[in-house]
Amino acid sequence: MQTLAIVAKKDKAEAAALAAQLRERYPHLTVLGDRSLAHVLGWPRVEDRELAARADLVVVLGGDGTLIHAARMLGGRGVPILGVNLGSLGFMTEIPVEELYTTLESVMAGRFQVDSRMKLTCRLIRNGRTLIEDEILNDVVINKGALARIADHETSIDGVPITTYKADGVILATPTGSTAYSLSAGGPIVHPSVDCTVLSPICSHALTQRSIVVPADRVIRITLRSETADTYLTLDGQTGHGLQGGDCIEVVRSPNRVNLVRNPRVAYFSILRQKLHWGER
């Protein structure tokens, strides 16, 4: 590994200090920072596309939101991501700060394993034209604003109609995203090794409409069938797009994946037990 790319949580002094230490500790490596970090530390500014193209390893200093930002920056590249937890939950950022350097030494020596995480490809189609196409690690959310009324979400899987959700919105989550907004909406927790899409209505008007788990290779299509103002498509909690009546959102498994460096001392279910406080009164 020749080039180390650091993506740090914005306005986090601890993250900037760690990044500076990393650069001093490994003078034989090319250490690059994202635009915000480079500005804070006075490093040469590198655009996101160049950073993604040059990186052999990405070190994330922050929480899960920062890691999702890094994964989106990489696009389709399967560069390993080492997530160092400076946040609160940290379902994906598995490495504690005190284990950063020992883990990094192992990675650079080739002694590491990765979790290969599924992504979704999402398309926003309006009047037969694809306006937006993006890749998602966590979730695709269709949701109404504060004053919008309940909307009709006509939903099909591989062209077969399943229902029209009369609901505040719909969440389409990957297994990685099953512990995020989807969980709050009543969706199941899905192990990251299981490739599937979790489809969850948000506050459905029908009590019988619950979350369903769909094979990852099936195309899920949701069409807004009501003229509802103030309705948005949110991708990974990072970008938002206004929706109109008749808009179609199409989701299927992406051919690209995200590779997260595993902490060999921590199992997935141990993370769930710790973060969700299972077994505590």
Residue pairs with C-beta under 8 A, 6 or more apart in sequence:
1 29
1 56
1 57
1 107
1 108
2 29
2 30
2 56
3 29
3 30
3 31
3 32
3 54
3 55
3 56
3 57
4 22
4 26
4 29
4 30
4 31
4 32
4 55
4 56
4 57
4 59
5 32
5 33
5 34
5 51
5 52
5 54
5 55
5 57
5 58
5 59
5 79
6 19
6 22
6 31
6 32
6 33
6 34
6 37
6 58
6 59
6 61
7 33
7 34
7 37
7 58
7 59
7 60
7 61
7 62
7 66
7 67
7 69
7 70
7 73
8 15
8 16
8 18
8 19
8 33
8 34
8 36
8 37
8 60
8 61
8 62
8 66
9 15
9 61
9 62
9 63
9 65
9 66
9 86
9 87
10 36
12 61
12 62
12 86
14 61
14 86
14 97
15 37
15 61
15 62
15 86
16 37
16 40
16 41
18 61
18 84
18 97
18 100
19 31
19 33
19 37
19 41
19 61
20 41
22 31
22 59
22 104
23 31
23 43
25 101
30 54
32 38
32 43
32 44
32 46
32 51
32 54
32 55
33 41
33 43
33 46
34 48
34 51
34 73
35 45
35 46
35 47
35 48
37 43
38 44
38 45
38 46
39 45
46 54
48 73
51 73
52 73
52 74
52 75
52 77
52 79
53 77
55 74
55 77
55 79
56 79
57 79
57 80
57 81
57 82
57 107
57 108
58 70
58 74
58 79
58 80
58 81
58 82
59 81
59 82
59 84
59 104
60 66
60 67
60 70
60 81
60 82
60 83
60 84
60 93
61 84
61 86
62 84
62 86
62 87
62 93
63 85
63 86
63 87
63 88
63 89
63 90
63 93
64 83
64 87
64 89
64 90
64 91
64 92
64 93
65 87
65 237
66 87
66 93
67 81
67 83
67 92
67 93
67 260
68 92
68 137
68 138
68 236
68 237
68 238
69 238
70 81
71 81
71 119
71 137
71 258
72 135
72 137
72 236
72 238
74 81
74 258
75 135
75 256
76 135
76 254
76 255
76 256
77 256
78 256
78 257
78 258
78 259
79 259
80 107
80 112
80 114
80 259
80 260
80 261
81 258
81 259
81 260
81 261
82 95
82 103
82 104
82 107
82 261
83 90
83 92
83 93
83 94
83 95
83 260
83 261
84 93
84 95
84 96
84 97
84 100
85 93
85 94
85 95
85 96
85 97
86 93
86 97
87 93
89 275
90 271
90 275
91 176
91 179
91 271
91 275
92 176
92 260
94 260
94 261
94 262
94 263
94 266
94 271
95 103
95 261
95 263
99 263
103 112
103 261
103 263
106 112
107 261
112 261
112 262
113 261
113 262
113 264
114 259
114 260
114 261
114 262
115 192
115 193
115 259
115 260
115 262
116 257
116 258
116 259
117 137
117 174
117 175
117 176
117 192
117 257
117 258
117 259
117 260
118 174
118 175
118 176
118 192
118 195
118 216
118 253
118 254
118 257
119 135
119 136
119 137
119 174
119 253
119 254
119 256
119 257
119 258
120 135
120 136
120 140
120 172
120 174
120 197
120 251
120 252
120 253
120 254
121 133
121 134
121 135
121 136
121 251
121 252
121 253
121 254
121 255
122 132
122 133
122 134
122 135
122 136
122 140
122 172
122 235
122 249
122 250
122 251
123 130
123 132
123 133
123 249
123 250
123 251
124 130
124 131
124 132
124 133
124 233
124 241
124 243
124 247
124 248
124 249
125 131
125 247
125 248
125 249
125 250
126 244
126 246
126 247
126 248
127 246
131 241
132 233
132 241
134 235
134 239
135 254
135 256
136 174
136 177
136 235
136 236
136 251
136 254
137 174
137 176
137 177
137 236
137 258
138 173
138 174
138 176
138 177
138 180
138 236
138 237
139 171
139 172
139 173
139 174
139 177
139 180
139 181
139 182
139 236
139 237
140 171
140 172
140 173
140 233
140 234
140 235
140 249
140 251
141 169
141 170
141 171
141 172
141 181
141 233
141 234
141 235
141 237
142 153
142 169
142 170
142 171
142 222
142 224
142 231
142 232
142 233
142 234
142 243
142 249
143 168
143 169
143 202
143 231
143 232
143 234
144 150
144 151
144 168
144 169
144 228
144 230
144 231
144 232
145 229
145 230
145 231
145 232
146 230
147 230
148 228
148 229
148 230
148 231
149 228
150 166
150 167
150 168
150 205
151 166
151 167
151 168
151 169
151 224
151 225
151 226
151 228
151 231
152 164
152 165
152 166
152 224
152 225
152 226
153 164
153 165
153 166
153 167
153 169
153 170
153 201
153 222
153 223
153 224
153 225
154 161
154 164
154 222
154 223
154 224
154 225
155 161
155 162
155 163
155 164
155 165
155 170
155 199
155 220
155 221
155 222
155 223
156 162
156 220
156 221
157 214
157 218
157 219
157 220
157 221
158 218
158 219
159 219
159 221
163 209
164 225
165 201
165 204
165 206
165 209
166 204
166 205
166 206
167 201
167 202
167 203
167 204
167 205
167 209
168 202
168 203
169 201
169 202
169 203
169 231
170 199
170 200
170 201
170 202
170 222
171 181
171 182
171 185
171 187
171 198
171 199
171 200
171 201
171 202
172 197
172 198
172 199
172 220
172 222
172 249
172 251
173 180
173 181
173 182
173 187
173 197
173 198
173 200
174 197
174 198
175 190
175 191
175 192
175 193
175 194
175 195
175 196
175 198
176 192
176 258
177 198
178 187
178 188
178 189
178 190
178 198
179 189
179 272
180 237
181 237
182 198
182 200
182 211
183 189
185 200
185 201
185 202
185 203
185 211
186 200
186 210
186 211
187 198
187 200
187 211
188 198
188 211
188 213
189 272
190 196
190 198
190 213
191 268
192 268
195 215
195 216
195 253
196 213
196 214
196 215
196 216
197 213
197 214
197 215
197 216
197 218
197 220
197 251
197 253
198 211
198 212
198 213
198 214
199 211
199 212
199 213
199 214
199 220
200 210
200 211
201 209
201 210
201 211
214 220
216 252
216 253
217 252
217 253
218 252
219 250
219 251
219 252
220 250
220 251
220 252
221 248
221 249
221 250
221 251
222 248
222 249
222 251
223 246
223 247
223 248
223 249
224 231
224 243
224 244
224 245
224 246
224 247
224 248
225 245
225 246
226 245
227 244
227 245
228 243
228 245
231 242
231 243
232 240
232 241
232 242
232 243
233 240
233 241
233 242
233 243
233 247
233 249
234 240
234 241
235 241
272 278
273 279
